[in-house]
Amino acid sequence: KYNEEAYVVEGVPKTVDMVLTGRKSDIYLAKQLGEHEVILDLTDYESSNMSHRVKLTYTKSVSSLSYKLNPSYVNVTIKDKVSSLANVSYELLNQKKLNSKLSVENVELSKYEVVIKGSKEVLDEVASVKALIDLSNSDFKDATTYEIENVPLVAYDSKGKIINEVEIVPGTLNATIKLDTYSVNVPISVKTTGKLVTGKAISKILINNSESYSIEVYGDKDSIGDIKSVPVTVNIAGQGSNDSKSYTVSLSKPQGVKYMSA
C-alpha cells in the first residue's frame, strides 16, 4: 500500500512463502477459500535515499490460524516518481509466421508519443519505446488494410533489454497495418560444374521440358526488385556418352525471397 502516483518502490518480492498452523479443518477451509493476501503497508513512509525495513502482514482468511512468512521483513527503497515524454516506434514480431506471399507495406500508429513514469534513474535508462505488432495474427490472410487495437508498448534500454520498472501511459495503442503482395516472374538460370567427356558439348538445356521456364518469386518490394533469375547448379562431370541426362534439383530461395511458385 503506497501512493502509486507519487512514489516508486524498489525491493518488493513478487511472492513470499507462508506456513499456516492450526486445526486441520481450519487449514482445509483456508485452502478452499484461497484468499491469501500479504500486505506491505508503506502509507507512513516517504521517499528517501535510505532503505526501509518493513514488516509484511497476512490478511487471514480464517482468523483462528497462525502464520509465518518468509521473508517476514523486506528492505525497500522509496523514490519519487517522475515522468517524461518518449517517442514511439514499432517492431514487427513473428514475421516468419506471416503468409509468405504477403509483405508489410505500411504501418501507422494512433500515437507516436507517450508518457513514461518511474524513478529518475530508471527513466534515464530508457532508450526506446516500441509498439509490438504480432504478424502471427490469424486475421492477416489477405493483401488489405487491418485495424489493430490494444497493441502493447514496451520500453527498452540501449542494449535492447526490456525495462519492466517503467510505467507507460497509455499502456497500449491502436495501429493500422497495410499488407500487400509483391512478386516478379524470373527465369531459372542453369550453371554447370565439371567437364563433359572429350569431344562433347551441351547443345540444349530443357527445364521441365521447356527451353524457357520461369517462376514467380514473392517478397518485400525492395528485396525482390533486383532479382533477375533463380540459379541452379548441376554437375556434368563425365557426361556425354548418352544423348541426354536428366537431373532432379532443389531450388534455393535467393536472399529476400519469402515464397517461390516452384
Residue, then its C-alpha position, 0 to 999 in steps of 0.5 A: k500500500y503506497n501512493e502509486e502516483a507519487y512514489v516508486v518502490e524498489g525491493v518488493p518480492k513478487t511472492v513470499d512463502m507462508v506456513l499456516t498452523g492450526r486445526k486441520s479443518d481450519i487449514y482445509l477451509a483456508k485452502q478452499l477459500g484461497e484468499h491469501e493476501v500479504i500486505l506491505d503497508l508503506t502509507d507512513y513512509e516517504s521517499s528517501n535515499m535510505s532503505h526501509r525495513v518493513k514488516l509484511t502482514y497476512t490478511k487471514s482468511v480464517s482468523s483462528l490460524s497462525y502464520k509465518l512468512n518468509p521473508s517476514y521483513v523486506n528492505v525497500t527503497i522509496k523514490d519519487k516518481v517522475s515522468s517524461l515524454a518518449n517517442v514511439s516506434y514499432e517492431l514487427l514480431n513473428q514475421k516468419k509466421l506471416n503468409s509468405k506471399l504477403s509483405v508489410e507495406n505500411v504501418e501507422l500508429s494512433k500515437y507516436e508519443v507517450v508518457i513514461k513514469g518511474s524513478k529518475e534513474v530508471l527513466d534515464e535508462v530508457a532508450s526506446v519505446k516500441a509498439l509490438i505488432d504480432l504478424s502471427n495474427s490469424d486475421f492477416k490472410d489477405a493483401t488489405t488494410y487491418e485495424i489493430e487495437n490494444v497493441p502493447l508498448v514496451a520500453y527498452d534500454s540501449k542494449g535492447k533489454i526490456i525495462n519492466e520498472v517503467e510505467i507507460v501511459p497509455g499502456t497500449l495503442n491502436a495501429t493500422i497495418k497495410l499488407d500487400t503482395y509483391s512478386v516478379n516472374v524470373p527465369i531459372s538460370v542453369k550453371t554447370t560444374g565439371k567437364l563433359v567427356t572429350g569431344k562433347a558439348i551441351s547443345k540444349i538445356l530443357i527445364n521441365n521440358s521447356e527451353s524457357y521456364s520461369i517462376e514467380v518469386y514473392g517478397d518485400k518490394d525492395s528485396i525482390g526488385d533486383i532479382k533477375s533469375v533463380p540459379v541452379t547448379v548441376n554437375i556434368a562431370g563425365q557426361g556425354s556418352n548418352d544423348s541426354k541426362s536428366y537431373t532432379v534439383s532443389l531450388s534455393k530461395p535467393q536472399g529476400v525471397k519469402y515464397m517461390s511458385a516452384 
